[in-house]
């Protein structure tokens, strides 16, 4: 009966607002009298109650009928049969709870299989969806705060100041006759401190070091939140993940976004992951926002040698993706792809040998040497070395297959993995807790960009606008990301979400200053990134602190606003 009522309320709620019943619907209980009147006046409540009573009567009679049949039967059931029944019941119920034959249980993201939002809405289980959304019931947008800080973000991003409008149309008068392919590669747990190119003393990434020198790279590039799911969400949607409870990818109320990835007209769009796309509900991020997207995951590869919990390793992932790129290249179809690596993540499953790659053995290195590079284990060092090998091997395959010259390869870290004290760094970023956000971002495309180091602050949400502009693909940017090569974008900054002073907080990096504020207690601090010490200097620099506080608040409240106001389809009804 409870489930029946839940489904009925869900149907009525959808008919009213064209969205499924979620935690935000509890706001109607705040004025129960008016809500009840609307309910009674809008729906056949009394007829429904009569119908429910009739249904209850039928169920009651049927239950009695079944009970009487079995109660009169005198068949004796043996202990063995009882045991079998109990075991089978447990197995069936367990499968019903897990509801999947893959390594991941059924999640609501699997309902987001279509870019048609209406279709996705009908595929949801109302009970599961309601309780999932309940985790995010306090994560709404503060409209008053957003409006107060809109002029700040408008000035920062060169947006209209008089009207709220985030749409930035980018068109190219002379696009490339042959559309370049674009491949985005997320480098798992790869921070700047992990690579020897940025000063790690253990020569951990010799191949990527060489590639970076031949690429367009950004030396002050930061991700917003140190977590893989958070970085996948931010890079694809163009909005930072600043959710307190869980990652934004797990919030069903903000999964629908207008993104640049979807605007590659005439391109085959693809997403590659070694494991399951159900992980962290990432499937919903991609499939509900990118039309005609092909997802390649465990169970869809030609060859599958599962390495660990993350599925096939990076060598096989790059190899399998290369097979698909080869097919498209030979057919003359341009493609845009997102490859999510995973081997450089615990448990650091590295093979004994793969072509020319061999891991360092325990008797070949000592603990003291590992500490110099900040690595917690030999496995961690070998994992980044293996990723380094696989990135270079991937580019070699592209050359062998023939699509290398006409492809823009975009590499970026999702966050730095956990490391020990980074004594080789001559700055205070590790002590401030922001070094984990500092990751490599380099674009390798000799035909389209020259080797160059861009020394201005950049952030994860800038990846798609920058690479898409290099490819000269027309797009409308509805997000907070920007083209880092646009000469009009001179006021640059990086925005981070982190743990500070024992609570959640946000920070902004700009002009070699770092300013942070905690979300609850509103404690603030200002630091110089030119110093080697951690000293709060906001009293000595009140104007800088005030300006950065405004920019920080503008990013924070604008992100919250766009979570709920950047959807592909406008809401049919507005409810206060």
Secondary structure, DSSP 4 states (H G I P E B T S, - for coil): -HHHHHHHHHHHHHHHHSS---GGGGGGGGGHHHHHHHHHHHS-HHHHHHHHHHHHHHHHHHHHHHHHHHHH--PPPPHHHHHHHHHHHHHHHHHHHH--SSSS---GGGG--SS-HHHHHHTS-HHHHHHHHHTTTT----HHHHHHHHHHHHHHHT--SSS----EEE--TT--SSPPEEEEEEETT--GGGSGGGT-TT-TTHHHHHHHHTSEEEEEEE-SSSSHHHHHHHHHHSS----SSS-GGG-TTS-----SGGG-TTPEEEEEESS-TTGGGHHHHHHTTSTTEEEE-TTSSSS--EEETTEE-HHHHHHHHHHHHHHHHHHT--EEEEEE--TTSTT----SEETTEEPPPGGGS-HHHHHHTT-S-HHHHHHHHHHHHHHHHHHHHHHHHT-STTEEEEEEES-PPP-S--TT--SSHHHHT-GGGB--EEEE-TTT---EEEEEEEEGGGHHHHHHHHTT--EEE-SS---TT-TT--S--EEEEEEETTEEEEEEEETTEEEEEETTT--EEEEETTSSS----TTT-HHHHHHHHHHHHHHHHHHHHHHHH--SS--S----
